[in-house]
Amino acid sequence: MRGRPSLPHLPSRPTWRCQACGIAWPCSAAKLRLLAEYRHDRLALLVYLATLQAEAGEQLTGLDPARLAERFLAWARARG
């Protein structure tokens, strides 16, 4: 007997919660996938995330912009 297929760790708009695990997106699994996918182009990752942050900011009107920046961008910046 097969289990049901797992959902991808993508944002569910307009709530910006993960489709797979239900926590605030980007969840840990999404972060790992994005870091792997963009491992050779961190700048492109940051541009992509900034675009999504702007979209989320329009839909999540009650959130502080600084918290959105932390949620969407801070983890993706290069260390060191």
C-alpha positions in Angstrom: 0.0 0.0 0.0 1.4 3.4 -1.0 1.3 6.5 1.2 0.0 9.6 -0.3 2.5 11.7 -2.2 4.3 14.3 -0.1 3.6 18.0 -0.9 6.5 20.2 -1.8 7.7 22.8 0.7 6.3 25.7 -1.1 4.4 28.8 0.2 0.7 28.8 0.3 -0.5 32.2 -0.6 -1.9 34.4 1.0 -1.0 32.9 4.3 2.7 32.3 3.5 2.6 29.0 5.4 4.4 25.9 4.0 2.1 23.6 1.9 3.8 20.5 3.3 4.4 21.2 7.0 2.2 24.2 7.7 4.8 26.4 9.4 5.8 29.9 8.3 7.5 29.8 4.9 10.3 29.4 4.2 10.5 26.4 6.5 13.7 24.6 7.2 13.1 22.1 4.4 12.5 24.9 1.9 15.6 26.8 3.1 17.8 23.7 2.6 16.3 23.1 -0.9 16.8 26.7 -1.9 20.4 26.8 -0.6 21.2 23.7 -2.6 19.4 24.9 -5.7 21.2 28.3 -5.6 24.5 27.1 -4.2 26.5 28.6 -7.1 24.5 31.9 -7.2 23.7 33.4 -3.8 22.9 36.8 -5.3 20.1 35.2 -7.5 18.7 33.5 -4.4 18.6 36.8 -2.5 16.9 38.5 -5.5 14.3 35.7 -5.6 13.7 35.8 -1.9 13.4 39.6 -1.9 10.8 39.3 -4.7 8.8 36.8 -2.6 9.3 39.0 0.5 7.7 42.0 -1.3 4.7 39.8 -2.4 4.3 38.5 1.2 4.5 42.0 2.5 1.5 43.0 0.4 -0.5 40.0 1.6 0.6 39.9 5.3 -0.2 43.5 6.1 0.0 43.1 9.9 3.7 42.0 10.0 6.6 44.3 10.7 8.8 44.7 7.6 11.9 44.1 9.6 10.5 40.7 10.7 9.7 39.9 7.1 13.3 40.7 6.1 14.6 38.4 8.9 12.2 35.6 7.8 12.9 35.8 4.1 16.5 37.1 3.7 18.7 37.0 6.8 19.2 33.2 6.7 20.2 33.3 3.1 23.0 35.8 3.4 26.5 34.5 3.0 28.3 33.8 6.3 31.7 35.1 7.1 
